[in-house]
Amino acid sequence: MTSLEGAPKEVGGYFVCYFNNNKLTSLEGAPSEVGGNFDCSGNKLTSLVGAPEEVGVYFWCSHNKLTSLIGAPEEIGGYFYCNDNPLPKEILDNYKYINKIVKYQSDYNIWRRDGSLDKYRFSDMMIEIMEEK
């Protein structure tokens, strides 16, 4: 499978489009809401644009080619897994805060227009996140 075109708009349970024979390069066409887990691991994704806006439990996007988290779900009920991607060092160094990074990335506008990380804004966001503990 190379496209999610034609996928349902909402899924009450799990939505899986991972590994095996999938070679997704985009999440365009993915459901906007998934009640359970959403797993798009092991594809050729370079972006999360098109990902569900809400995921009830876990969101997996590990083992892809992601360099940013632009397009990640705004609401995740469980945990966000994005290991084994060429993300910026600052994200990887703060991986234990990944759910909060994903949640607040838009508020702090940490991504530049070219998709690169704005390290100053990221630093400001991390200060707030760590003070929130």
N, C-alpha and C positions, 0 to 999 in steps of 0.2 A: 504494500500500500504506500502510495506517495502523497496522498491528499486526504483530508478529512471532509472534503466536499460531500454534502448529503448526510452528514452525521445529524443526530437529533439535536434540537435546541436546548433541551433540558434532559438530564438523566438522574433518576432518583437514587440509583446505586452507584456502581463503579463504572468508570470508562477507561478502557485499556487500549492503548495503541503503542505498545512498547516492543522493543527488540524483534526477535524472530525475523520475519521477512519485511518488516516495515522500514521505509527509507524516507520518512517525513522530513521535509525541509521547511515546513511552515505548519502552524497550528490554525491557520485560517480555516473556518468551517467547523471548529470544535464547538461543543455545547457551551452555552454561556453560564450554565449552572450545573454542577455535579454534586449530588447529595452525599456520595461516598468518596472514594479515592479517584484521582485522575493520574494516570501513569503514561507518560510519553518518553520514558527512558530509552536509551539505546537507539536513537534515530540520528539524523544529521541536522538537527535544529541549530540555527545560529541566533534565533530570536524566539521570544515567548509571545510575540504579538499574535493575537487570535486565541490565546489561552482562555479558559473559563474565567469569569469575573469572580465567581464564588465556588469554592470547593469545600464540601462538608467535613472531610477528614484529612487525608494526606494528599499532597501534590508532589509527584516525582517527575523530575526532568534530568536525572543523572545520565552520565555517559552520552552527552551530546557535544556540540561545539559552541556552547553559549559563552559570549564575552560580556554580556550585560543581563540584567534582570528586567529590562523594559518589557512590559506586557504581562508580567506575573500577576496571578490573581490578587485582587484587593482583599478578599476575605478567605482565610484558610482556617478550618476548624481544628485541624491537627498540626502536622509539621510539614515544612517545605524541604524537600531533599533535592539538592542540585550538585552533589559531589561529582567529581570526574568531568569537569568542564573547565575550559581555559578562562575562568573569570579573573578579574583583577585581584592582585595580591591582597589589597585592602579588604575585599569581601571575604576571601579565603581565610585571612588572619582573624577575622571576626565572625567566623562561621557559626559559633555558638549562639549568635544573635540573629541568625538568618531570617527567622520569622518576623522579627521587628524591622530588620532592614527592608524586607519585601513590603511590609505594611507601610512604612514611612518614606520609602524612596521617592514617591511622587510629591509628598508634602515638602520635602527638602530639595526636590529637583536635582538629584545627585547625578543624573545622566546628561551629558552634553548632547547637542544635536547630532553629532557624528557617532553617538553611542558610547563614547568613552566616559569613564568615571571622572566626575569633578571631585578631586581629592579634598578640596577645602570644604565643600558642602557636605561631603561624606563625613569628614572629621567633625563638623558641627553636629550632624545627626547622631554620630556615635557618642558624643559627649552627652547629648540629651538622653539617649537610650541607656547609657551607663548610670546616669544620675537617677533614672526612673526605677532602677532595681528596687 
